[in-house]
């Protein structure tokens, strides 16, 4: 079988070169891209058609005295391939000989002077040959596909078979044979399906098998039938037959899947639980909340509470005991929590360091009492040397629902916000360092301190008492651009310097964070414009707090600042913390879409602890990921952490995101990161944040 190219390769049987050239030229003049070789040695026909250049068509000039028709046809019949033969003869050509040639396989006979007819015949044969080749390739692909389907069917864990309308088996896979105790040597064609089903179900089964198939083009109809199935050793077991009518050319009338009822129930239960903790999985939790909300929307009386239980300082735990043991600690914590859950509630592991609980509750005080009990009694299965044992090992947040209007994301966000309503959320502060303060005196003290710092921030904004500092992000792969993270500092009236970790938490709680973030963005734009005017290829990485990106008009404000200062969006990279992105993915995705339209770049900071990082990378289309600083701590002596970092870095590259490891504090870590293919590094070992741009050389 030849594979046709746009050019048609001709083998012309003649001893006259001029005649061969005239034939090729005549075909070309008719628009057929032809080229040819000629020979009168038809005895080597099989050899010539199997040469390096595939022959698409043979033209035989019968007027040549060197060509003998009957021997030619004998050699032509020896060719195994599908190469059409066209005879060119004179009008007074031997009619009997021509008929013998046509009976022997020649495709057509054309008079030598019928040039236009020759063109039409050649074009027809070329088109037919292409069609036959495509059909042959399609059949080959179909056979391979059918074989793959048979192989997959044979190894499929589900028991299924194809059966005729009278119940005879056409095919059954290994799981099916094992389910009924059949061996590979059993003659399935002689075994009716009815022998494997109890007699009381035969009538219903026969009705399903003999129903007329659906009309051509309509989707197949699947029906289920609960039966008592019969093993070949005589015992019976409950099963569900799933029957789909699929008439095909092999005569199989139905596809049959057999599911043991007990295994089906076990599988369904398994899909509702988390493999590590035995808790309900996230999908089951979402469904439980959705059902309660649906009852409320339909007018039914339904009151329930959602409780968030988080492990504060989880990154510290991972840093202290490693990733593997750290996640085991969280699983053990969840198992203990499960034993505390009252009847009727549903508990799920919502994140690596967080659990969610939903329960019907007529009185909010009952849920609050449970939350208090959890904080007081629940303890981690390990003790960290520098952890205050007087503080609870978890934080809790509660939301109570007794009316319509709420939705699932909003409820989760409210429970989460309630848990951390007193917690700092500085970009430079360790994630999870959020102490729960249950007593009123401590709450009052915290509120007073917040008000003091909030007033300092407001005063600094009025008197220009804020300044920016920059920390370089250094390329390990020779990037010529200069990238810097931008941080804010506050100088109070006593000329004391306050870092971001002192400012951000109180700024969030006193609602000063939006003004603070806008000041940082505005000043960063002015600075990057000035540096660009001086010829520096500088880019700034700017963190936006969770509260700031919730603003509805932030994007319009940003566009105005860029336009006023004649700045470009691609000079700025906006960072969003992974934990915030996880809980506000839909809203943040819309924000990111707007930033992308002005060419700004996107980064996910404190990256690496979300259980499904690929969802964040896919939804946000981040240009960079900044790994959480705990990845760099002790990295050179922690192979499991190195493997985790390498896996996350490879995942980021799959989504075209460059990788940045923050918190680098020693040279040995740099060596490991370079070997892992990390793009950039950042940390005090390279240079502490400074008011001056540029990398110190000392």
Beta strands, then each sheet from edge to edge (+ up, - down):
strand 1: 8-13
strand 2: 34-39
strand 3: 57-61
strand 4: 84-89
strand 5: 108-111
strand 6: 159-163
strand 7: 169-172
strand 8: 222-230
strand 9: 236-245
strand 10: 254-260
strand 11: 304-310
strand 12: 346-351
strand 13: 354-360
strand 14: 395-401
strand 15: 466-475
strand 16: 482-491
strand 17: 497-498
strand 18: 538-543
strand 19: 572-577
strand 20: 601-607
strand 21: 624-627
strand 22: 658-661
strand 23: 680-681
sheet 1: 2+ 1+ 3+ 4+ 5+
sheet 2: 7+ 6- 10+ 9- 8+
sheet 3: 12+ 13- 11+ 14-
sheet 4: 17+ 16- 15+ 23- 22- 21- 20- 19- 18-
end
